[in-house]
Amino acid sequence: MITILKSLWKDEDGASAVEYGLIAGLIAVAIVTAATLVGTNLNGLLGRISTALAGA
Protein backbone atom coordinates (compact mmCIF):
# COMPACT_ATOMS: atom_id res chain seq x y z
CA MET A 1 0.00 0.00 0.00
CA ILE A 2 2.80 2.41 0.85
CA THR A 3 4.63 1.70 -2.39
CA ILE A 4 1.48 2.56 -4.33
CA LEU A 5 1.14 5.86 -2.47
CA LYS A 6 4.80 6.67 -3.07
CA SER A 7 4.47 5.97 -6.79
CA LEU A 8 1.37 8.17 -6.98
CA TRP A 9 3.19 10.94 -5.12
CA LYS A 10 6.10 10.84 -7.57
CA ASP A 11 3.84 10.70 -10.66
CA GLU A 12 4.05 14.08 -12.41
CA ASP A 13 1.94 13.37 -15.51
CA GLY A 14 -1.06 15.17 -14.07
CA ALA A 15 1.07 18.16 -13.09
CA SER A 16 2.36 18.45 -16.65
CA ALA A 17 -1.19 18.39 -18.00
CA VAL A 18 -2.21 21.17 -15.61
CA GLU A 19 0.82 23.25 -16.62
CA TYR A 20 0.00 22.82 -20.30
CA GLY A 21 -3.59 23.81 -19.57
CA LEU A 22 -2.46 26.98 -17.80
CA ILE A 23 -0.14 27.88 -20.67
CA ALA A 24 -2.94 27.33 -23.20
CA GLY A 25 -5.24 29.51 -21.10
CA LEU A 26 -2.71 32.33 -20.94
CA ILE A 27 -2.14 32.16 -24.69
CA ALA A 28 -5.91 32.30 -25.26
CA VAL A 29 -6.20 35.40 -23.05
CA ALA A 30 -3.35 37.06 -24.96
CA ILE A 31 -5.00 36.29 -28.32
CA VAL A 32 -8.37 37.65 -27.19
CA THR A 33 -6.75 40.81 -25.84
CA ALA A 34 -4.77 41.39 -29.03
CA ALA A 35 -7.81 40.76 -31.22
CA THR A 36 -9.87 43.21 -29.18
CA LEU A 37 -7.23 45.92 -29.45
CA VAL A 38 -6.79 45.39 -33.19
CA GLY A 39 -10.56 45.40 -33.69
CA THR A 40 -10.96 48.65 -31.78
CA ASN A 41 -8.16 50.34 -33.71
CA LEU A 42 -9.48 49.05 -37.03
CA ASN A 43 -12.98 50.26 -36.20
CA GLY A 44 -11.62 53.75 -35.48
CA LEU A 45 -9.60 53.78 -38.70
CA LEU A 46 -12.57 52.72 -40.81
CA GLY A 47 -14.72 55.33 -39.09
CA ARG A 48 -12.22 58.07 -39.96
CA ILE A 49 -12.07 56.86 -43.59
CA SER A 50 -15.86 56.82 -43.80
CA THR A 51 -16.06 60.37 -42.42
CA ALA A 52 -13.41 61.58 -44.85
CA LEU A 53 -15.16 59.97 -47.81
CA ALA A 54 -18.56 61.35 -46.78
CA GLY A 55 -17.13 64.87 -46.65
CA ALA A 56 -15.52 64.61 -50.09
PDBQT receptor file of N, H, CA, C and O in Angstrom, charges set to zero:
ATOM      1  N   MET A   1       0.826  -1.197   0.000  1.00  0.00    +0.000 N 
ATOM      2  CA  MET A   1       0.000   0.000   0.000  1.00  0.00    +0.000 C 
ATOM      3  C   MET A   1       0.864   1.252   0.000  1.00  0.00    +0.000 C 
ATOM      4  O   MET A   1       0.560   2.216  -0.703  1.00  0.00    +0.000 OA
ATOM      5  N   ILE A   2       1.926   1.246   0.773  1.00  0.00    +0.000 N 
ATOM      6  H   ILE A   2       2.173   0.463   1.344  1.00  0.00    +0.000 HD
ATOM      7  CA  ILE A   2       2.803   2.412   0.852  1.00  0.00    +0.000 C 
ATOM      8  C   ILE A   2       3.549   2.621  -0.455  1.00  0.00    +0.000 C 
ATOM      9  O   ILE A   2       3.772   3.758  -0.869  1.00  0.00    +0.000 OA
ATOM     10  N   THR A   3       3.933   1.540  -1.100  1.00  0.00    +0.000 N 
ATOM     11  H   THR A   3       3.752   0.616  -0.764  1.00  0.00    +0.000 HD
ATOM     12  CA  THR A   3       4.631   1.697  -2.386  1.00  0.00    +0.000 C 
ATOM     13  C   THR A   3       3.710   2.305  -3.440  1.00  0.00    +0.000 C 
ATOM     14  O   THR A   3       4.162   3.075  -4.287  1.00  0.00    +0.000 OA
ATOM     15  N   ILE A   4       2.440   1.971  -3.393  1.00  0.00    +0.000 N 
ATOM     16  H   ILE A   4       2.073   1.345  -2.705  1.00  0.00    +0.000 HD
ATOM     17  CA  ILE A   4       1.477   2.562  -4.334  1.00  0.00    +0.000 C 
ATOM     18  C   ILE A   4       1.352   4.056  -4.077  1.00  0.00    +0.000 C 
ATOM     19  O   ILE A   4       1.349   4.852  -5.015  1.00  0.00    +0.000 OA
ATOM     20  N   LEU A   5       1.248   4.436  -2.813  1.00  0.00    +0.000 N 
ATOM     21  H   LEU A   5       1.251   3.789  -2.050  1.00  0.00    +0.000 HD
ATOM     22  CA  LEU A   5       1.140   5.855  -2.467  1.00  0.00    +0.000 C 
ATOM     23  C   LEU A   5       2.398   6.625  -2.869  1.00  0.00    +0.000 C 
ATOM     24  O   LEU A   5       2.314   7.755  -3.350  1.00  0.00    +0.000 OA
ATOM     25  N   LYS A   6       3.554   6.011  -2.670  1.00  0.00    +0.000 N 
ATOM     26  H   LYS A   6       3.622   5.093  -2.279  1.00  0.00    +0.000 HD
ATOM     27  CA  LYS A   6       4.802   6.669  -3.070  1.00  0.00    +0.000 C 
ATOM     28  C   LYS A   6       4.872   6.853  -4.580  1.00  0.00    +0.000 C 
ATOM     29  O   LYS A   6       5.321   7.894  -5.059  1.00  0.00    +0.000 OA
ATOM     30  N   SER A   7       4.432   5.851  -5.330  1.00  0.00    +0.000 N 
ATOM     31  H   SER A   7       4.068   5.005  -4.941  1.00  0.00    +0.000 HD
ATOM     32  CA  SER A   7       4.473   5.970  -6.789  1.00  0.00    +0.000 C 
ATOM     33  C   SER A   7       3.481   7.032  -7.265  1.00  0.00    +0.000 C 
ATOM     34  O   SER A   7       3.767   7.761  -8.214  1.00  0.00    +0.000 OA
ATOM     35  N   LEU A   8       2.328   7.126  -6.621  1.00  0.00    +0.000 N 
ATOM     36  H   LEU A   8       2.095   6.534  -5.849  1.00  0.00    +0.000 HD
ATOM     37  CA  LEU A   8       1.369   8.169  -6.981  1.00  0.00    +0.000 C 
ATOM     38  C   LEU A   8       1.912   9.555  -6.640  1.00  0.00    +0.000 C 
ATOM     39  O   LEU A   8       1.682  10.515  -7.376  1.00  0.00    +0.000 OA
ATOM     40  N   TRP A   9       2.625   9.654  -5.538  1.00  0.00    +0.000 N 
ATOM     41  H   TRP A   9       2.812   8.874  -4.940  1.00  0.00    +0.000 HD
ATOM     42  CA  TRP A   9       3.187  10.938  -5.117  1.00  0.00    +0.000 C 
ATOM     43  C   TRP A   9       4.247  11.424  -6.095  1.00  0.00    +0.000 C 
ATOM     44  O   TRP A   9       4.364  12.624  -6.345  1.00  0.00    +0.000 OA
ATOM     45  N   LYS A  10       5.018  10.497  -6.648  1.00  0.00    +0.000 N 
ATOM     46  H   LYS A  10       4.924   9.522  -6.446  1.00  0.00    +0.000 HD
ATOM     47  CA  LYS A  10       6.098  10.844  -7.570  1.00  0.00    +0.000 C 
ATOM     48  C   LYS A  10       5.604  11.037  -9.007  1.00  0.00    +0.000 C 
ATOM     49  O   LYS A  10       6.330  11.586  -9.836  1.00  0.00    +0.000 OA
ATOM     50  N   ASP A  11       4.391  10.597  -9.308  1.00  0.00    +0.000 N 
ATOM     51  H   ASP A  11       3.802  10.151  -8.634  1.00  0.00    +0.000 HD
ATOM     52  CA  ASP A  11       3.837  10.703 -10.659  1.00  0.00    +0.000 C 
ATOM     53  C   ASP A  11       3.557  12.167 -10.983  1.00  0.00    +0.000 C 
ATOM     54  O   ASP A  11       2.781  12.823 -10.288  1.00  0.00    +0.000 OA
ATOM     55  N   GLU A  12       4.192  12.678 -12.042  1.00  0.00    +0.000 N 
ATOM     56  H   GLU A  12       4.822  12.145 -12.606  1.00  0.00    +0.000 HD
ATOM     57  CA  GLU A  12       4.050  14.084 -12.407  1.00  0.00    +0.000 C 
ATOM     58  C   GLU A  12       3.299  14.277 -13.720  1.00  0.00    +0.000 C 
ATOM     59  O   GLU A  12       3.292  15.386 -14.254  1.00  0.00    +0.000 OA
ATOM     60  N   ASP A  13       2.678  13.251 -14.249  1.00  0.00    +0.000 N 
ATOM     61  H   ASP A  13       2.684  12.350 -13.815  1.00  0.00    +0.000 HD
ATOM     62  CA  ASP A  13       1.944  13.374 -15.507  1.00  0.00    +0.000 C 
ATOM     63  C   ASP A  13       0.776  14.345 -15.374  1.00  0.00    +0.000 C 
ATOM     64  O   ASP A  13       0.545  15.160 -16.267  1.00  0.00    +0.000 OA
ATOM     65  N   GLY A  14       0.051  14.266 -14.292  1.00  0.00    +0.000 N 
ATOM     66  H   GLY A  14       0.239  13.603 -13.567  1.00  0.00    +0.000 HD
ATOM     67  CA  GLY A  14      -1.063  15.173 -14.073  1.00  0.00    +0.000 C 
ATOM     68  C   GLY A  14      -0.601  16.607 -13.925  1.00  0.00    +0.000 C 
ATOM     69  O   GLY A  14      -1.266  17.526 -14.403  1.00  0.00    +0.000 OA
ATOM     70  N   ALA A  15       0.533  16.811 -13.266  1.00  0.00    +0.000 N 
ATOM     71  H   ALA A  15       1.072  16.064 -12.878  1.00  0.00    +0.000 HD
ATOM     72  CA  ALA A  15       1.067  18.164 -13.095  1.00  0.00    +0.000 C 
ATOM     73  C   ALA A  15       1.442  18.759 -14.445  1.00  0.00    +0.000 C 
ATOM     74  O   ALA A  15       1.220  19.947 -14.679  1.00  0.00    +0.000 OA
ATOM     75  N   SER A  16       1.999  17.960 -15.324  1.00  0.00    +0.000 N 
ATOM     76  H   SER A  16       2.179  16.995 -15.134  1.00  0.00    +0.000 HD
ATOM     77  CA  SER A  16       2.358  18.453 -16.654  1.00  0.00    +0.000 C 
ATOM     78  C   SER A  16       1.110  18.863 -17.425  1.00  0.00    +0.000 C 
ATOM     79  O   SER A  16       1.106  19.884 -18.114  1.00  0.00    +0.000 OA
ATOM     80  N   ALA A  17       0.058  18.070 -17.309  1.00  0.00    +0.000 N 
ATOM     81  H   ALA A  17       0.061  17.241 -16.749  1.00  0.00    +0.000 HD
ATOM     82  CA  ALA A  17      -1.187  18.386 -18.004  1.00  0.00    +0.000 C 
ATOM     83  C   ALA A  17      -1.763  19.705 -17.486  1.00  0.00    +0.000 C 
ATOM     84  O   ALA A  17      -2.257  20.516 -18.270  1.00  0.00    +0.000 OA
ATOM     85  N   VAL A  18      -1.703  19.920 -16.186  1.00  0.00    +0.000 N 
ATOM     86  H   VAL A  18      -1.301  19.262 -15.549  1.00  0.00    +0.000 HD
ATOM     87  CA  VAL A  18      -2.208  21.168 -15.611  1.00  0.00    +0.000 C 
ATOM     88  C   VAL A  18      -1.364  22.340 -16.092  1.00  0.00    +0.000 C 
ATOM     89  O   VAL A  18      -1.906  23.396 -16.418  1.00  0.00    +0.000 OA
ATOM     90  N   GLU A  19      -0.069  22.174 -16.138  1.00  0.00    +0.000 N 
ATOM     91  H   GLU A  19       0.371  21.317 -15.873  1.00  0.00    +0.000 HD
ATOM     92  CA  GLU A  19       0.815  23.246 -16.617  1.00  0.00    +0.000 C 
ATOM     93  C   GLU A  19       0.520  23.580 -18.069  1.00  0.00    +0.000 C 
ATOM     94  O   GLU A  19       0.466  24.754 -18.435  1.00  0.00    +0.000 OA
ATOM     95  N   TYR A  20       0.328  22.570 -18.896  1.00  0.00    +0.000 N 
ATOM     96  H   TYR A  20       0.372  21.616 -18.599  1.00  0.00    +0.000 HD
ATOM     97  CA  TYR A  20      -0.004  22.815 -20.304  1.00  0.00    +0.000 C 
ATOM     98  C   TYR A  20      -1.357  23.521 -20.422  1.00  0.00    +0.000 C 
ATOM     99  O   TYR A  20      -1.536  24.391 -21.275  1.00  0.00    +0.000 OA
ATOM    100  N   GLY A  21      -2.291  23.150 -19.578  1.00  0.00    +0.000 N 
ATOM    101  H   GLY A  21      -2.146  22.443 -18.886  1.00  0.00    +0.000 HD
ATOM    102  CA  GLY A  21      -3.591  23.807 -19.573  1.00  0.00    +0.000 C 
ATOM    103  C   GLY A  21      -3.486  25.276 -19.198  1.00  0.00    +0.000 C 
ATOM    104  O   GLY A  21      -4.148  26.122 -19.800  1.00  0.00    +0.000 OA
ATOM    105  N   LEU A  22      -2.660  25.582 -18.208  1.00  0.00    +0.000 N 
ATOM    106  H   LEU A  22      -2.122  24.895 -17.719  1.00  0.00    +0.000 HD
ATOM    107  CA  LEU A  22      -2.460  26.977 -17.805  1.00  0.00    +0.000 C 
ATOM    108  C   LEU A  22      -1.797  27.783 -18.917  1.00  0.00    +0.000 C 
ATOM    109  O   LEU A  22      -2.179  28.925 -19.175  1.00  0.00    +0.000 OA
ATOM    110  N   ILE A  23      -0.815  27.194 -19.568  1.00  0.00    +0.000 N 
ATOM    111  H   ILE A  23      -0.505  26.267 -19.358  1.00  0.00    +0.000 HD
ATOM    112  CA  ILE A  23      -0.143  27.883 -20.671  1.00  0.00    +0.000 C 
ATOM    113  C   ILE A  23      -1.130  28.148 -21.803  1.00  0.00    +0.000 C 
ATOM    114  O   ILE A  23      -1.150  29.243 -22.364  1.00  0.00    +0.000 OA
ATOM    115  N   ALA A  24      -1.948  27.155 -22.140  1.00  0.00    +0.000 N 
ATOM    116  H   ALA A  24      -1.932  26.265 -21.684  1.00  0.00    +0.000 HD
ATOM    117  CA  ALA A  24      -2.942  27.330 -23.201  1.00  0.00    +0.000 C 
ATOM    118  C   ALA A  24      -3.939  28.420 -22.825  1.00  0.00    +0.000 C 
ATOM    119  O   ALA A  24      -4.351  29.206 -23.678  1.00  0.00    +0.000 OA
ATOM    120  N   GLY A  25      -4.325  28.471 -21.562  1.00  0.00    +0.000 N 
ATOM    121  H   GLY A  25      -3.990  27.833 -20.869  1.00  0.00    +0.000 HD
ATOM    122  CA  GLY A  25      -5.237  29.514 -21.102  1.00  0.00    +0.000 C 
ATOM    123  C   GLY A  25      -4.638  30.896 -21.218  1.00  0.00    +0.000 C 
ATOM    124  O   GLY A  25      -5.314  31.831 -21.648  1.00  0.00    +0.000 OA
ATOM    125  N   LEU A  26      -3.378  31.040 -20.843  1.00  0.00    +0.000 N 
ATOM    126  H   LEU A  26      -2.829  30.280 -20.494  1.00  0.00    +0.000 HD
ATOM    127  CA  LEU A  26      -2.707  32.335 -20.941  1.00  0.00    +0.000 C 
ATOM    128  C   LEU A  26      -2.559  32.774 -22.398  1.00  0.00    +0.000 C 
ATOM    129  O   LEU A  26      -2.723  33.951 -22.717  1.00  0.00    +0.000 OA
ATOM    130  N   ILE A  27      -2.250  31.829 -23.273  1.00  0.00    +0.000 N 
ATOM    131  H   ILE A  27      -2.116  30.872 -23.014  1.00  0.00    +0.000 HD
ATOM    132  CA  ILE A  27      -2.144  32.155 -24.691  1.00  0.00    +0.000 C 
ATOM    133  C   ILE A  27      -3.498  32.602 -25.232  1.00  0.00    +0.000 C 
ATOM    134  O   ILE A  27      -3.572  33.546 -26.018  1.00  0.00    +0.000 OA
ATOM    135  N   ALA A  28      -4.565  31.929 -24.817  1.00  0.00    +0.000 N 
ATOM    136  H   ALA A  28      -4.505  31.161 -24.178  1.00  0.00    +0.000 HD
ATOM    137  CA  ALA A  28      -5.907  32.303 -25.263  1.00  0.00    +0.000 C 
ATOM    138  C   ALA A  28      -6.263  33.713 -24.799  1.00  0.00    +0.000 C 
ATOM    139  O   ALA A  28      -6.841  34.486 -25.562  1.00  0.00    +0.000 OA
ATOM    140  N   VAL A  29      -5.924  34.054 -23.560  1.00  0.00    +0.000 N 
ATOM    141  H   VAL A  29      -5.455  33.425 -22.940  1.00  0.00    +0.000 HD
ATOM    142  CA  VAL A  29      -6.197  35.399 -23.051  1.00  0.00    +0.000 C 
ATOM    143  C   VAL A  29      -5.419  36.435 -23.857  1.00  0.00    +0.000 C 
ATOM    144  O   VAL A  29      -5.950  37.497 -24.180  1.00  0.00    +0.000 OA
ATOM    145  N   ALA A  30      -4.167  36.132 -24.180  1.00  0.00    +0.000 N 
ATOM    146  H   ALA A  30      -3.735  35.269 -23.917  1.00  0.00    +0.000 HD
ATOM    147  CA  ALA A  30      -3.353  37.061 -24.965  1.00  0.00    +0.000 C 
ATOM    148  C   ALA A  30      -3.938  37.254 -26.365  1.00  0.00    +0.000 C 
ATOM    149  O   ALA A  30      -3.953  38.372 -26.879  1.00  0.00    +0.000 OA
ATOM    150  N   ILE A  31      -4.417  36.181 -26.979  1.00  0.00    +0.000 N 
ATOM    151  H   ILE A  31      -4.405  35.273 -26.561  1.00  0.00    +0.000 HD
ATOM    152  CA  ILE A  31      -5.002  36.286 -28.318  1.00  0.00    +0.000 C 
ATOM    153  C   ILE A  31      -6.276  37.119 -28.284  1.00  0.00    +0.000 C 
ATOM    154  O   ILE A  31      -6.488  37.965 -29.153  1.00  0.00    +0.000 OA
ATOM    155  N   VAL A  32      -7.122  36.887 -27.291  1.00  0.00    +0.000 N 
ATOM    156  H   VAL A  32      -6.950  36.199 -26.586  1.00  0.00    +0.000 HD
ATOM    157  CA  VAL A  32      -8.374  37.645 -27.192  1.00  0.00    +0.000 C 
ATOM    158  C   VAL A  32      -8.076  39.122 -26.960  1.00  0.00    +0.000 C 
ATOM    159  O   VAL A  32      -8.720  39.984 -27.560  1.00  0.00    +0.000 OA
ATOM    160  N   THR A  33      -7.116  39.420 -26.105  1.00  0.00    +0.000 N 
ATOM    161  H   THR A  33      -6.593  38.721 -25.618  1.00  0.00    +0.000 HD
ATOM    162  CA  THR A  33      -6.749  40.812 -25.835  1.00  0.00    +0.000 C 
ATOM    163  C   THR A  33      -6.221  41.487 -27.087  1.00  0.00    +0.000 C 
ATOM    164  O   THR A  33      -6.616  42.609 -27.402  1.00  0.00    +0.000 OA
ATOM    165  N   ALA A  34      -5.333  40.815 -27.803  1.00  0.00    +0.000 N 
ATOM    166  H   ALA A  34      -5.012  39.903 -27.548  1.00  0.00    +0.000 HD
ATOM    167  CA  ALA A  34      -4.775  41.389 -29.031  1.00  0.00    +0.000 C 
ATOM    168  C   ALA A  34      -5.857  41.597 -30.082  1.00  0.00    +0.000 C 
ATOM    169  O   ALA A  34      -5.878  42.629 -30.753  1.00  0.00    +0.000 OA
ATOM    170  N   ALA A  35      -6.749  40.632 -30.229  1.00  0.00    +0.000 N 
ATOM    171  H   ALA A  35      -6.731  39.794 -29.684  1.00  0.00    +0.000 HD
ATOM    172  CA  ALA A  35      -7.815  40.760 -31.220  1.00  0.00    +0.000 C 
ATOM    173  C   ALA A  35      -8.750  41.914 -30.868  1.00  0.00    +0.000 C 
ATOM    174  O   ALA A  35      -9.219  42.625 -31.757  1.00  0.00    +0.000 OA
ATOM    175  N   THR A  36      -9.017  42.101 -29.603  1.00  0.00    +0.000 N 
ATOM    176  H   THR A  36      -8.636  41.523 -28.881  1.00  0.00    +0.000 HD
ATOM    177  CA  THR A  36      -9.871  43.213 -29.177  1.00  0.00    +0.000 C 
ATOM    178  C   THR A  36      -9.219  44.549 -29.482  1.00  0.00    +0.000 C 
ATOM    179  O   THR A  36      -9.872  45.464 -29.983  1.00  0.00    +0.000 OA
ATOM    180  N   LEU A  37      -7.936  44.663 -29.181  1.00  0.00    +0.000 N 
ATOM    181  H   LEU A  37      -7.406  43.919 -28.773  1.00  0.00    +0.000 HD
ATOM    182  CA  LEU A  37      -7.230  45.923 -29.454  1.00  0.00    +0.000 C 
ATOM    183  C   LEU A  37      -7.166  46.213 -30.952  1.00  0.00    +0.000 C 
ATOM    184  O   LEU A  37      -7.394  47.346 -31.376  1.00  0.00    +0.000 OA
ATOM    185  N   VAL A  38      -6.861  45.208 -31.740  1.00  0.00    +0.000 N 
ATOM    186  H   VAL A  38      -6.676  44.288 -31.395  1.00  0.00    +0.000 HD
ATOM    187  CA  VAL A  38      -6.793  45.393 -33.194  1.00  0.00    +0.000 C 
ATOM    188  C   VAL A  38      -8.171  45.763 -33.733  1.00  0.00    +0.000 C 
ATOM    189  O   VAL A  38      -8.290  46.643 -34.585  1.00  0.00    +0.000 OA
ATOM    190  N   GLY A  39      -9.203  45.098 -33.244  1.00  0.00    +0.000 N 
ATOM    191  H   GLY A  39      -9.107  44.383 -32.553  1.00  0.00    +0.000 HD
ATOM    192  CA  GLY A  39     -10.560  45.396 -33.691  1.00  0.00    +0.000 C 
ATOM    193  C   GLY A  39     -10.974  46.821 -33.364  1.00  0.00    +0.000 C 
ATOM    194  O   GLY A  39     -11.598  47.491 -34.187  1.00  0.00    +0.000 OA
ATOM    195  N   THR A  40     -10.632  47.287 -32.171  1.00  0.00    +0.000 N 
ATOM    196  H   THR A  40     -10.125  46.743 -31.503  1.00  0.00    +0.000 HD
ATOM    197  CA  THR A  40     -10.965  48.654 -31.776  1.00  0.00    +0.000 C 
ATOM    198  C   THR A  40     -10.227  49.664 -32.641  1.00  0.00    +0.000 C 
ATOM    199  O   THR A  40     -10.819  50.641 -33.099  1.00  0.00    +0.000 OA
ATOM    200  N   ASN A  41      -8.940  49.433 -32.866  1.00  0.00    +0.000 N 
ATOM    201  H   ASN A  41      -8.459  48.639 -32.493  1.00  0.00    +0.000 HD
ATOM    202  CA  ASN A  41      -8.161  50.343 -33.708  1.00  0.00    +0.000 C 
ATOM    203  C   ASN A  41      -8.654  50.334 -35.151  1.00  0.00    +0.000 C 
ATOM    204  O   ASN A  41      -8.727  51.381 -35.794  1.00  0.00    +0.000 OA
ATOM    205  N   LEU A  42      -8.988  49.160 -35.652  1.00  0.00    +0.000 N 
ATOM    206  H   LEU A  42      -8.929  48.310 -35.129  1.00  0.00    +0.000 HD
ATOM    207  CA  LEU A  42      -9.479  49.046 -37.030  1.00  0.00    +0.000 C 
ATOM    208  C   LEU A  42     -10.840  49.736 -37.176  1.00  0.00    +0.000 C 
ATOM    209  O   LEU A  42     -11.112  50.377 -38.191  1.00  0.00    +0.000 OA
ATOM    210  N   ASN A  43     -11.670  49.600 -36.176  1.00  0.00    +0.000 N 
ATOM    211  H   ASN A  43     -11.449  49.079 -35.352  1.00  0.00    +0.000 HD
ATOM    212  CA  ASN A  43     -12.977  50.259 -36.203  1.00  0.00    +0.000 C 
ATOM    213  C   ASN A  43     -12.804  51.776 -36.242  1.00  0.00    +0.000 C 
ATOM    214  O   ASN A  43     -13.510  52.457 -36.986  1.00  0.00    +0.000 OA
ATOM    215  N   GLY A  44     -11.884  52.307 -35.460  1.00  0.00    +0.000 N 
ATOM    216  H   GLY A  44     -11.311  51.753 -34.856  1.00  0.00    +0.000 HD
ATOM    217  CA  GLY A  44     -11.617  53.746 -35.477  1.00  0.00    +0.000 C 
ATOM    218  C   GLY A  44     -11.081  54.209 -36.824  1.00  0.00    +0.000 C 
ATOM    219  O   GLY A  44     -11.487  55.255 -37.330  1.00  0.00    +0.000 OA
ATOM    220  N   LEU A  45     -10.174  53.438 -37.402  1.00  0.00    +0.000 N 
ATOM    221  H   LEU A  45      -9.844  52.589 -36.990  1.00  0.00    +0.000 HD
ATOM    222  CA  LEU A  45      -9.602  53.779 -38.702  1.00  0.00    +0.000 C 
ATOM    223  C   LEU A  45     -10.681  53.801 -39.788  1.00  0.00    +0.000 C 
ATOM    224  O   LEU A  45     -10.745  54.733 -40.589  1.00  0.00    +0.000 OA
ATOM    225  N   LEU A  46     -11.515  52.779 -39.805  1.00  0.00    +0.000 N 
ATOM    226  H   LEU A  46     -11.462  52.022 -39.154  1.00  0.00    +0.000 HD
ATOM    227  CA  LEU A  46     -12.575  52.716 -40.805  1.00  0.00    +0.000 C 
ATOM    228  C   LEU A  46     -13.592  53.844 -40.595  1.00  0.00    +0.000 C 
ATOM    229  O   LEU A  46     -14.149  54.361 -41.563  1.00  0.00    +0.000 OA
ATOM    230  N   GLY A  47     -13.832  54.218 -39.368  1.00  0.00    +0.000 N 
ATOM    231  H   GLY A  47     -13.380  53.798 -38.581  1.00  0.00    +0.000 HD
ATOM    232  CA  GLY A  47     -14.717  55.334 -39.086  1.00  0.00    +0.000 C 
ATOM    233  C   GLY A  47     -14.163  56.647 -39.619  1.00  0.00    +0.000 C 
ATOM    234  O   GLY A  47     -14.903  57.457 -40.178  1.00  0.00    +0.000 OA
ATOM    235  N   ARG A  48     -12.858  56.859 -39.445  1.00  0.00    +0.000 N 
ATOM    236  H   ARG A  48     -12.257  56.201 -38.991  1.00  0.00    +0.000 HD
ATOM    237  CA  ARG A  48     -12.216  58.072 -39.964  1.00  0.00    +0.000 C 
ATOM    238  C   ARG A  48     -12.247  58.085 -41.497  1.00  0.00    +0.000 C 
ATOM    239  O   ARG A  48     -12.481  59.132 -42.102  1.00  0.00    +0.000 OA
ATOM    240  N   ILE A  49     -12.014  56.940 -42.120  1.00  0.00    +0.000 N 
ATOM    241  H   ILE A  49     -11.824  56.090 -41.629  1.00  0.00    +0.000 HD
ATOM    242  CA  ILE A  49     -12.066  56.859 -43.588  1.00  0.00    +0.000 C 
ATOM    243  C   ILE A  49     -13.475  57.148 -44.071  1.00  0.00    +0.000 C 
ATOM    244  O   ILE A  49     -13.660  57.878 -45.045  1.00  0.00    +0.000 OA
ATOM    245  N   SER A  50     -14.471  56.583 -43.401  1.00  0.00    +0.000 N 
ATOM    246  H   SER A  50     -14.321  55.990 -42.610  1.00  0.00    +0.000 HD
ATOM    247  CA  SER A  50     -15.858  56.819 -43.797  1.00  0.00    +0.000 C 
ATOM    248  C   SER A  50     -16.243  58.284 -43.660  1.00  0.00    +0.000 C 
ATOM    249  O   SER A  50     -16.954  58.820 -44.511  1.00  0.00    +0.000 OA
ATOM    250  N   THR A  51     -15.782  58.933 -42.602  1.00  0.00    +0.000 N 
ATOM    251  H   THR A  51     -15.205  58.498 -41.911  1.00  0.00    +0.000 HD
ATOM    252  CA  THR A  51     -16.064  60.366 -42.415  1.00  0.00    +0.000 C 
ATOM    253  C   THR A  51     -15.383  61.199 -43.497  1.00  0.00    +0.000 C 
ATOM    254  O   THR A  51     -15.960  62.153 -44.020  1.00  0.00    +0.000 OA
ATOM    255  N   ALA A  52     -14.162  60.828 -43.819  1.00  0.00    +0.000 N 
ATOM    256  H   ALA A  52     -13.693  60.053 -43.394  1.00  0.00    +0.000 HD
ATOM    257  CA  ALA A  52     -13.414  61.583 -44.851  1.00  0.00    +0.000 C 
ATOM    258  C   ALA A  52     -14.081  61.405 -46.216  1.00  0.00    +0.000 C 
ATOM    259  O   ALA A  52     -14.182  62.362 -46.983  1.00  0.00    +0.000 OA
ATOM    260  N   LEU A  53     -14.526  60.211 -46.517  1.00  0.00    +0.000 N 
ATOM    261  H   LEU A  53     -14.444  59.434 -45.894  1.00  0.00    +0.000 HD
ATOM    262  CA  LEU A  53     -15.164  59.973 -47.812  1.00  0.00    +0.000 C 
ATOM    263  C   LEU A  53     -16.542  60.655 -47.901  1.00  0.00    +0.000 C 
ATOM    264  O   LEU A  53     -16.944  61.108 -48.972  1.00  0.00    +0.000 OA
ATOM    265  N   ALA A  54     -17.249  60.722 -46.785  1.00  0.00    +0.000 N 
ATOM    266  H   ALA A  54     -16.922  60.354 -45.915  1.00  0.00    +0.000 HD
ATOM    267  CA  ALA A  54     -18.562  61.346 -46.784  1.00  0.00    +0.000 C 
ATOM    268  C   ALA A  54     -18.446  62.863 -46.988  1.00  0.00    +0.000 C 
ATOM    269  O   ALA A  54     -19.338  63.490 -47.560  1.00  0.00    +0.000 OA
ATOM    270  N   GLY A  55     -17.339  63.441 -46.515  1.00  0.00    +0.000 N 
ATOM    271  H   GLY A  55     -16.615  62.932 -46.051  1.00  0.00    +0.000 HD
ATOM    272  CA  GLY A  55     -17.134  64.873 -46.647  1.00  0.00    +0.000 C 
ATOM    273  C   GLY A  55     -16.576  65.264 -48.017  1.00  0.00    +0.000 C 
ATOM    274  O   GLY A  55     -16.549  66.447 -48.359  1.00  0.00    +0.000 OA
ATOM    275  N   ALA A  56     -16.138  64.295 -48.790  1.00  0.00    +0.000 N 
ATOM    276  H   ALA A  56     -16.160  63.335 -48.513  1.00  0.00    +0.000 HD
ATOM    277  CA  ALA A  56     -15.524  64.613 -50.092  1.00  0.00    +0.000 C 
ATOM    278  C   ALA A  56     -16.523  64.864 -51.172  1.00  0.00    +0.000 C 
ATOM    279  O   ALA A  56     -16.145  65.140 -52.310  1.00  0.00    +0.000 OA
TER     280      ALA A  56
